[in-house]
Amino acid sequence: MKLTIRALALVSLLVAGCVSNTGGIGRGAVATAILAPKSGSTTTGTVSFSPRGADAVRVTVDITGLKPNAEHGFHVHERGDCSAPDAMSAGGHFNPMGKKHGGMMGEHHAGDIPNLKSDAEGRVRGSFEVMGMSVEAGPADIIGKALVVHRDRDDYKSQPAGDSGPRIACGVINRL
């Protein structure tokens, strides 16, 4: 059976739609982090990053092994090193502009990301946009940095890191 170019294009679009709707790496993703458990947790996952203008990034997450129905701090850290059992090798929050830690609506580090909210099974799956970071060359570029999930929620007030507790998962953000 012969397929026309139009039919091939339609099949390609359908397959791409299925990948993006099943937690696969989002369309246009240029970087990804594979999260591994830290601090005795079972938290794992995949996070992809896609550019959205000069200083915005679409973050697509699929993370499991979290405390059910809870919020968890989620940050980019300054060093792409997840080798320590507690992920302390990743350093502090990524903060190239020297800003205070905070929520997305006010002043915040380039590494500040909204809290993750897990479902009843301890999973987070979805996507959202973050301002103040980049996946392209420049001071706010997160490529090569560590992505960290914390046990507790970020209060967006405590300095310099939001009092979000131990680091329970860590992965290095790599270009695809």
C-alpha positions as CSV (number, residue, x, y, z in Angstrom):
1,M,0.0,0.0,0.0
2,K,1.3,3.4,-1.0
3,L,1.2,6.3,1.5
4,T,1.0,9.8,0.2
5,I,3.2,12.6,1.7
6,R,0.0,14.0,3.3
7,A,-0.8,10.6,5.0
8,L,2.8,10.3,6.2
9,A,2.6,13.8,7.7
10,L,-0.7,13.0,9.4
11,V,0.8,9.8,10.9
12,S,3.8,11.8,12.1
13,L,1.6,14.3,13.8
14,L,-0.5,11.6,15.5
15,V,2.6,9.9,16.8
16,A,4.1,13.2,18.1
17,G,0.8,13.9,19.9
18,C,0.8,10.5,21.6
19,V,4.3,11.1,22.9
20,S,3.6,14.5,24.3
21,N,0.3,13.3,25.9
22,T,1.9,10.3,27.6
23,G,4.6,12.1,29.6
24,G,7.3,11.8,26.9
25,I,9.8,14.5,26.3
26,G,7.8,17.6,25.2
27,R,7.9,18.8,21.6
28,G,10.7,21.3,21.1
29,A,12.7,20.0,24.1
30,V,16.3,20.8,23.9
31,A,17.4,19.4,27.3
32,T,16.5,16.7,29.8
33,A,17.4,15.6,33.3
34,I,17.0,12.0,34.5
35,L,16.3,12.1,38.2
36,A,17.8,9.5,40.5
37,P,16.9,8.8,44.2
38,K,18.9,10.6,46.9
39,S,18.8,10.6,50.7
40,G,17.3,7.2,50.9
41,S,14.2,8.1,48.8
42,T,12.7,6.2,45.9
43,T,12.0,9.3,43.8
44,T,12.8,9.0,40.1
45,G,11.7,10.8,37.0
46,T,12.4,12.6,33.7
47,V,12.2,16.4,33.2
48,S,12.5,18.1,29.8
49,F,13.1,21.7,29.0
50,S,12.0,23.7,25.9
51,P,12.8,27.4,25.1
52,R,9.9,29.9,25.3
53,G,11.5,33.2,24.4
54,A,14.7,34.8,25.6
55,D,14.3,34.1,29.3
56,A,11.5,31.5,29.7
57,V,11.5,27.7,29.6
58,R,8.7,25.2,29.4
59,V,9.3,22.4,31.9
60,T,7.7,19.0,31.4
61,V,7.8,16.6,34.3
62,D,7.1,13.0,35.0
63,I,8.2,12.2,38.6
64,T,7.3,9.2,40.8
65,G,8.1,8.1,44.3
66,L,7.1,11.3,46.1
67,K,5.1,11.6,49.3
68,P,1.4,11.4,48.1
69,N,-0.7,14.6,48.1
70,A,2.2,16.8,49.1
71,E,4.2,19.7,47.8
72,H,7.9,19.4,47.1
73,G,10.6,22.1,46.5
74,F,12.0,21.9,43.0
75,H,15.1,23.9,42.0
76,V,18.0,24.1,39.5
77,H,21.3,24.0,41.5
78,E,24.6,25.6,40.6
79,R,26.7,22.5,39.9
80,G,26.0,19.6,37.6
81,D,27.1,17.1,40.2
82,C,24.7,14.6,41.8
83,S,27.4,12.3,43.1
84,A,26.9,12.7,46.8
85,P,24.3,10.4,48.5
86,D,22.4,13.5,49.7
87,A,23.0,15.5,46.5
88,M,24.8,18.2,48.4
89,S,27.5,18.0,45.7
90,A,25.0,20.0,43.5
91,G,25.7,23.2,45.6
92,G,23.2,25.9,46.2
93,H,20.5,27.3,44.0
94,F,21.5,28.5,40.6
95,N,21.6,32.3,41.0
96,P,23.7,34.0,38.3
97,M,22.1,37.4,38.9
98,G,22.5,37.5,42.7
99,K,18.8,37.7,43.4
100,K,16.9,36.7,46.5
101,H,15.1,33.4,46.7
102,G,11.4,33.7,46.0
103,G,8.3,32.7,44.1
104,M,7.6,33.1,40.5
105,M,5.6,36.4,40.9
106,G,8.4,38.4,42.5
107,E,12.1,38.5,42.6
108,H,13.7,35.0,42.4
109,H,16.8,33.0,41.5
110,A,17.1,31.7,38.0
111,G,17.0,28.3,39.7
112,D,13.7,28.8,41.4
113,I,10.9,26.6,40.0
114,P,7.3,26.3,41.4
115,N,6.7,23.5,44.0
116,L,5.7,20.2,42.6
117,K,2.3,18.9,43.9
118,S,2.1,15.1,43.9
119,D,-1.1,13.1,43.4
120,A,-2.5,10.3,45.6
121,E,0.0,7.9,44.1
122,G,3.0,10.2,44.7
123,R,3.4,11.2,41.1
124,V,3.7,14.5,39.3
125,R,3.0,14.7,35.6
126,G,2.5,17.8,33.6
127,S,4.2,21.0,32.3
128,F,4.4,24.7,33.1
129,E,6.5,27.7,32.1
130,V,9.3,29.3,34.2
131,M,10.6,32.8,33.7
132,G,14.2,33.9,34.4
133,M,16.0,30.8,33.0
134,S,17.3,29.7,29.6
135,V,18.4,26.6,27.7
136,E,20.5,28.7,25.4
137,A,23.8,30.4,25.8
138,G,23.8,33.2,28.4
139,P,24.1,33.9,32.1
140,A,20.8,32.1,33.0
141,D,21.5,29.0,30.9
142,I,20.7,25.9,33.0
143,I,22.5,23.3,30.7
144,G,25.0,21.4,32.8
145,K,23.4,22.4,36.1
146,A,21.7,20.0,38.6
147,L,17.9,19.6,39.0
148,V,16.9,18.8,42.5
149,V,13.6,17.7,44.1
150,H,13.3,18.3,47.9
151,R,11.3,16.4,50.5
152,D,9.3,19.4,51.7
153,R,7.5,22.4,50.1
154,D,9.5,25.6,49.4
155,D,8.1,28.4,51.5
156,Y,9.4,31.0,49.0
157,K,10.5,33.2,51.9
158,S,13.4,31.6,53.8
159,Q,16.8,32.7,52.5
160,P,18.6,31.6,50.6
161,A,16.8,28.4,49.7
162,G,13.2,28.2,50.9
163,D,13.6,25.7,53.8
164,S,12.4,22.8,51.6
165,G,14.3,20.0,53.4
166,P,16.6,17.2,52.2
167,R,17.3,16.6,48.6
168,I,15.5,13.4,47.6
169,A,16.2,13.3,43.8
170,C,18.9,14.8,41.6
171,G,19.8,14.8,37.9
172,V,22.0,16.8,35.6
173,I,20.4,18.9,32.9
174,N,21.9,17.8,29.5
175,R,21.3,19.0,26.0
176,L,19.6,16.5,23.8
